[in-house]
Amino acid sequence: MSSDLLILNSTDLELGLSPSIGGAISHFRYKGPSGQTPILREGHSQLENVLEAGSFPLVPFVNRIRGGTFSFRGQQVTLSPNMAGDPSPLHGDGWLNPWSVDRADEGSATLSYRHEPAEWPWAYEATQEFRLDGPVLDARLTCRNVSDRPMPCGLGHHPYFFCTSQTRLLTQASHVWTIDERVLPVAQVPATGRYDLTDRLICGQDLDNGWGGWCGEALITDPSWPFEVQMSSPQARFFQVYSPPTGGIFVAEPVSHANAALNAPEGDWAMLGLRILEPGEAMELDMRLEIRATA
């Protein structure tokens, strides 16, 4: 964990934050009768790579931009790849930059990041607010356009959960996008069969897809855990799941827009969840993780 590790506590939970490593969650643990149990993936003893974190913020867009290029009101925007071996940049800037600690106490903290115009040609300010209350973690991600012209924007949370062969995900969504070999959307199809998320085993499922028409809630259970996880995100209409075939972990992301939405015509952006923020305007995306003790 990084040298600036920030620890928050409640009666039931411990949260570790690494502001300098992408404003990431370094660990999140349940404090039960038999000791602490990890809820999210934990990295090495020192968190040096955000891709080893338990969760990180997605701002000012989520998932991929096809080929790193999109157009907005007559301007061509081109972004460099930010993941080795992937030509399409993903997840924006926030996860790849240090955040500042604006305030912190025993059970809550606020982190911030300011982006100055660069390849992403707009200035914005992002904040993360974390609060522990008993068995509940509330995380709010906010982005404010501080440039002098409209800016497209999207937000997401990227938690990695441990999983076993018995881990189940219970949620509902109406449709899903199939993907190509570059993890880019190909076709929108009903969320049935292989893509049905209604009370399914979720570990080792070889999924890396985005769902739309998401209900905003998900229940994650495993008989080997001393708890179950109730996730909710009232603003999120889209949901991304990454479940590698090797198992061990999976990702369940509440996100505000669909994968590669910036590559669609602007007239489709609202349907795909993208917002256009006027100068001074902000948007936010909440994620609540309620950790319920089980017998």
Secondary structure as UniProt FT lines:
FT   TURN            3..4
FT   STRAND          6..9
FT   STRAND          13..18
FT   TURN            19..23
FT   STRAND          24..32
FT   TURN            33..34
FT   STRAND          35..38
FT   HELIX           50..52
FT   STRAND          57..59
FT   HELIX           66..68
FT   STRAND          69..72
FT   TURN            73..74
FT   STRAND          75..78
FT   TURN            84..85
FT   HELIX           94..96
FT   STRAND          100..104
FT   STRAND          108..115
FT   STRAND          124..133
FT   TURN            134..135
FT   STRAND          136..145
FT   STRAND          151..153
FT   STRAND          156..157
FT   STRAND          160..162
FT   TURN            165..166
FT   STRAND          168..171
FT   STRAND          175..179
FT   TURN            181..182
FT   STRAND          185..190
FT   HELIX           193..195
FT   STRAND          200..201
FT   TURN            203..204
FT   STRAND          207..212
FT   STRAND          217..221
FT   TURN            223..224
FT   STRAND          227..232
FT   TURN            234..235
FT   STRAND          238..243
FT   TURN            245..246
FT   STRAND          249..255
FT   TURN            259..260
FT   HELIX           261..263
FT   HELIX           266..268
FT   HELIX           269..272
FT   STRAND          275..277
FT   TURN            279..280
FT   STRAND          282..293
//
